Amino acid sequence: MIGATDTKTAEQTPRIFTEENYRPVPIAYPPAVAAVASGRTRTRIFGAIESGELVARKDGKATIIEHDELMRWVKTLPVVKARAS
């Protein structure tokens, strides 16, 4: 058809990834970022690493915590019990 409009939906439109519109999902965090992501303090993160509660990895001098490991650790924290009303 002459003059027909493109009826493609957003799902059908091919996306072109460029540096400007691409945001990679982090797979590991330094302890300071892991603290912010988990809502804990940096001191608590290092304490959990020291005690073996949280597994960290080393890359040279850098310490990193894998996303899945941080999620696992947070899920091991005690659940708050509801108070009876």
N, C-alpha and C positions, 0 to 999 in steps of 0.2 A: 504494500500500500504506500502510496506517495504521501508524505507528510504525517505518517503514523508516529505516535510517540513510543518511546521505548518502555515496555511494560515489565522489564525485569525487576524482580524484588531485590532487596539488599542481600539476601542469601545467595542469589544467582550472580550478582555482580562480582567479577573477579577482583581480589584485593591485590594491590601492589605494595609490598613491604619495603619501606625505606627507613633509613636511620631515624628520620623525624617521627614516623608513626609506629615504630616498633619498640615495645618495652619488654625486655626479657623477664621471665619470672625467675626470681632468685632460687637457686637450689641449695645454697649454703650462706651462712651469715657470720660475720665476725661477732665476738661476744657482745659488743656494745649494741649492735643492731638486733641480735637475738634477744637482748634484754628489752628493748623497745617493743619488738614483735610479740614477746610473751607477756609483757606487762610486769616483768620482774626487774630487779636491779642488776647492774653489771656484777656487783659483789656476789649476789645470789647465784648468778650464772656460773661464775668461777668457783664458788663453793660447791655447786652441783657437779661440776667437772672434777674437782678435787676428790669428792666423795665417791665418784663413780656413778652417780645418779644419771648424769648426762654425758654422753660420749662426744668428744670433740676430736678433730683431726688437726695435724700440723702440716703446713706447707712452708718450709723454711722456718722463719720466726713467727709467721702468722698462724693464729688459731682460728679454725672455722668450725661451725656447727651446721650439720646438714638439716635442711628443712624438716624432713621426716623424723629425724631424731629429736628435734625441738618439739614437734607435735607430740611424739610419743611421751617425752618427759612431762609436758604439761598435762597430758591425760593421766599420768601416774600420781599427780597431786591429789590430796584428799578432796572429796566432794563435800560441799557445805550441806549440812542437814537442815531441813526446814524446822522451824520452831513450832511447837503446838500452840494453837491460839485459843 
